Every structure is written in structure tokens, then in C-alpha cells.
Amino acid sequence: MQKELTGQRWYDALWASFMFFTRLPLWRVYQPPRASFRAVVEWWPLVGWLTGGLTGAVLYVGSLSLPWVVAVGLAIVVRLLLTGALHEDGLADFFDGFGGGGTDRDRILAIMKDSRTGTYGVLALVIYHLLLLAALCSMRPEVAALALLAAGPFARMTAAQTVMMLPYARHENEAKAGVVYRRMDTRAGIVLAVQGLLPMAAFLWMTHARWELVVFIPCVVMYFLYRLLLSRLRGYTGDCCGAVCLLVELSVYVVLSAQNLSLQL
């Protein structure tokens, strides 16, 4: 299972990642082997380049002719359509499980696997999107557009660390998506870091944002979520990865909203 993807196999994993994390009909073009889906997390930030870039483009172009809040709202809708609300589903299940399951590990896992969305999940989605809308609206259009491109890959890279640091919380045959991610080797970890850090480094250079806050605070958020998963579940699930991704990404936008940024090229 840990065999390194080389040649055609790394391409299979890359293609599988775009199929898994978006709703683009890529399966019509090529169907990679099922085993490739175990490595989709290794290319997760690169998917963020696509979804973040398209979302940012819609936001900026929309801001040229629409009221700013409408352009931001439209961009969020486009992101949901691109990803099929995959991560938002994980966020809702995460809050339902941890909100309703208390400290009972089995109950948390059972609630998270339930396809119905409860009160905690609905509240989480509403509050999350209100904060996302407010944070993006507080930025200038060009900064917000680039922030979407930078924060998406960075958050996915950060969330991918849960796969490295924790075991899968369920039995493999109980995985909701039918896939358990493999642990990354050193080469895959380096590739993952490049995917996640490159857009963020370019954004920080272009805006002169306070990099120590933009990087440090989301990492603190990731650490506390990791501690929560470790203490309550002693592992992770796919829903947990999606929730960590969105919460880390939101923390980036909140930090950026506190700074009066503009492009400084």
C-alpha cells in the first residue's frame, strides 16, 4: 500500500484527486485505477489551485459590474458547485458528531456517518458562511481574489497533516467514501508542501501581509483540531479532513480581514 507512485501511477493519483475533490466530469475522459484514490490527498492542494483560482476569478470579474457583496456571494456559490459541497458536508457532520456525541467515541462516529444533518451541523454551516462572506467582503476585490487562490491550497496542505499524524478512526470497510487515504512518504510530503506553500508565499510577497500571523494562527487552529481528534476519536475520518480544511481556510481569511491590504507590486 505504501509503494511509491511513479510513471503512470502518479498521473493516476493526480487525476483521481481532481475527480474526488471536484464535480467536474473528468471520469468521462479517463478512469484511473481504484487504488489511485488512496493517494488523492497528496494532490489535494493542487485541486485548490483550480477551485480557488476559478472562485477568485468569478469574484473579481463579478466585482467589476455587481455590488461587492453580491460578487462575493456568487463566488461562494461557484465554489460550492465546483466541489459539490464535499468539504461543507464534512464540516456539518463534524459538528453534528462532536456536538451531539459528547465524549463517546462510538456515538460521535455513528452520528458523523448518519446522512441526516442535525442542529449543530446546520448552525455550523450558517455561521461558517456568514463569517466567510464577512471576511471576504472586508477585503479589496483584487486581494480577496488572490486570497482565495492562496488560502485554499494552504488549508488543504495543512489539513492533509491529519492523515500523517493520526490513524483512520474506523475500519477500512466502513469508510463513507469507500477510500482510506494512505500515509505519505517523504517525496510525497515535499510535493504536498510545494503545492500548498507556493501560492501562499506569492500572495504574502504581493500584499506584504503579516506572514507570521497568516501562517501561525491557522497552524494553531489546526493544532487544536488535531488535539480534539486525538482525544475524542484517536484518529481521523474523511469528514474530519474536510472540516479541518474549511476551518483552517476560514482562519486565514479572518486574519487577513484584520489587515488593510492592497497589492504592492
C-alpha positions, 0 to 999 in steps of 0.5 A: 500500500505504501509503494511509491507512485511513479510513471503512470501511477502518479498521473493516476493519483493526480487525476483521481484527486481532481475527480474526488475533490471536484464535480467536474466530469473528468471520469468521462475522459479517463478512469484511473485505477481504484487504488489511485484514490488512496493517494488523492490527498497528496494532490489535494492542494493542487485541486485548490489551485483550480477551485480557488483560482476559478472562485477568485476569478468569478469574484473579481470579474463579478466585482467589476459590474455587481455590488461587492457583496453580491460578487462575493456571494456568487463566488461562494456559490461557484465554489460550492458547485465546483466541489459539490459541497464535499468539504461543507458536508464534512464540516456539518457532520463534524459538528453534528458528531462532536456536538451531539456525541459528547465524549463517546467515541462510538456515538460521535462516529455513528452520528458523523456517518448518519446522512441526516444533518442535525442542529449543530451541523446546520448552525455550523454551516450558517455561521461558517458562511456568514463569517466567510462572506464577512471576511471576504467582503472586508477585503479589496476585490483584487486581494480577496481574489488572490486570497482565495487562490492562496488560502485554499491550497494552504488549508488543504496542505495543512489539513492533509497533516491529519492523515500523517499524524493520526490513524483512520478512526474506523475500519477500512470497510466502513469508510463513507467514501469507500477510500482510506487515504494512505500515509505519505512518504517523504517525496510525497510530503515535499510535493504536498508542501510545494503545492500548498506553500507556493501560492501562499508565499506569492500572495504574502510577497504581493500584499506584504501581509503579516506572514507570521500571523497568516501562517501561525494562527491557522497552524494553531487552529489546526493544532487544536483540531488535531488535539480534539481528534486525538482525544475524542476519536484517536484518529481521523475520518474523511469528514474530519479532513474536510472540516479541518480544511474549511476551518483552517481556510476560514482562519486565514481569511479572518486574519487577513480581514484584520489587515488593510491590504492592497497589492504592492507590486 
